[in-house]
Amino acid sequence: MLESLFQAFTFKIAPLLASILISIAYLPQIWKTWRTKNVEGVSLWFWIIINAFLFCMWSNSLGSLIYDGRLGYFITETINWLFALIQLILVIVYRKK
């Protein structure tokens, strides 16, 4: 019984919870950047690399959706990448040249 609860948490609940939490974590930064239009001290390369990473994760989630039917994983990775992409666009738009 304990082993099945651990497996359920490890393979279903924890990854979904982690994806939701990391997606929510973007919102304060997006809001602050949008409101202040100030990206001083924000690394453009960080956001480029994180978006490349998230594209790879999104591709993996798409494969999981197609072959395993894991819709929840695909949705959370799509939201995660979307928020990171929004922040990257804001950094590009508001950075001083």
C-alpha angles and dihedrals in degrees: 000000000000090000093053090049090051091049092048091051095043098046104029116016102036097049092047092046091047092051092049093048095048090049091052090048091068095059100078091050093047091048094048093047092047093047099044099029085214120131098164108145094017113123114233090196091055090058093044092052094043090051091050089050092047091049088057091048090047090051089052091050090050089054090048090051093049098043104027103022093238098160096162092058091049093049095049093046090048091052091044092052092043092055092046090048091051090052092048090052091049091050091050094046097046102037118111113245 
